[in-house]
Amino acid sequence: MAFLLKDAIDNMVRQQVDVAALKMFGMVVAGMEGVIYLMQLIARGIYLMKQYAVLHVPRSQFDLCVVTGAINTFLNLREELVKTMEICRKSHLDKPA
C-alpha cells in the first residue's frame, strides 16, 4: 500500500500538481476488516503514512452499531477527497494551455 500511495503522489508531482496539501488514500481489506491509510508528502523526499480509520463489517444483527461509525468515516473521507480533487482541479486550471 505504501508504494502505491507514494507512486500516486510522485505521479501528481510529475503532472505539476501542488502536492503540499494533497492527501492520497488507500484501503486494505482483510476478511471482515478494512483499514484506510493516508499518505502525504511533507517535505521533499519525506512521505508520511498514517492509518486513517479501521472499518468492521457487522457480524450479526447485534453488531449493526459499527455501521454508524463506518458512515461517519466515509463522510469524513468524502470531505478529504473533495479537497484533494479541488487541489488537482486548480492545478490543471493554472497550467498554461
C-alpha positions in Angstrom: 0.0 0.0 0.0 2.8 2.4 0.9 4.4 2.0 -2.5 1.1 2.5 -4.4 0.4 5.7 -2.4 3.9 7.0 -2.9 3.7 6.3 -6.6 0.4 8.2 -6.8 1.9 11.2 -5.1 5.0 11.1 -7.4 2.7 10.9 -10.4 0.9 14.1 -9.2 4.3 15.8 -8.8 5.2 14.8 -12.4 1.8 16.4 -13.5 2.9 19.6 -11.7 0.1 19.3 -9.2 0.7 21.3 -5.9 1.2 18.4 -3.6 1.8 20.5 -0.4 -1.8 19.9 0.8 -2.5 16.8 -1.2 -3.5 13.6 0.6 -3.6 10.1 -1.0 -5.9 7.4 0.4 -5.8 3.7 0.1 -7.7 0.8 1.7 -6.7 -2.7 2.6 -9.5 -5.2 3.2 -8.7 -8.4 5.0 -11.7 -10.6 6.0 -14.2 -8.6 7.9 -11.9 -5.6 8.4 -10.9 -2.7 6.2 -8.1 -0.3 7.1 -7.9 3.1 5.3 -4.5 4.8 5.1 -3.5 8.2 4.0 -0.1 9.5 2.8 1.2 13.0 2.4 4.4 14.4 1.1 5.5 16.6 4.0 8.9 17.6 2.6 10.9 16.8 -0.5 11.5 13.0 -0.3 9.7 12.7 3.1 6.4 10.8 2.9 4.1 10.5 5.9 1.8 7.5 6.0 -0.9 7.2 8.7 -3.7 4.9 9.5 -6.9 7.0 8.8 -9.5 4.6 10.0 -10.4 1.0 10.7 -13.8 -0.3 9.5 -15.5 -3.5 10.5 -18.3 -5.4 8.8 -21.2 -6.3 11.2 -21.0 -10.0 12.1 -24.6 -10.2 13.2 -27.8 -8.1 13.6 -26.5 -7.3 17.1 -23.3 -5.7 15.7 -25.0 -3.1 13.5 -23.7 -0.2 15.6 -20.4 -0.4 13.6 -22.4 0.8 10.6 -22.8 4.3 12.0 -19.1 4.6 12.6 -18.4 3.5 9.0 -20.9 6.1 7.7 -19.1 8.8 9.7 -15.7 7.6 8.4 -16.9 7.6 4.8 -18.5 11.1 5.2 -15.2 12.4 6.6 -13.3 10.7 3.8 -15.5 12.2 1.2 -14.7 15.7 2.5 -11.0 14.9 2.3 -11.4 13.6 -1.2 -13.3 16.7 -2.3 -10.4 18.8 -1.0 -7.9 16.7 -2.9 -9.9 16.8 -6.1 -10.2 20.6 -5.8 -6.4 20.9 -5.4 -5.9 18.8 -8.6 -8.5 20.8 -10.5 -6.9 24.1 -9.6 -3.5 22.8 -10.6 -4.8 21.8 -14.0 -6.6 25.2 -14.5 -3.5 27.1 -13.6 -1.3 25.4 -16.2 -0.8 27.3 -19.4 -2.5 25.8 -22.4 
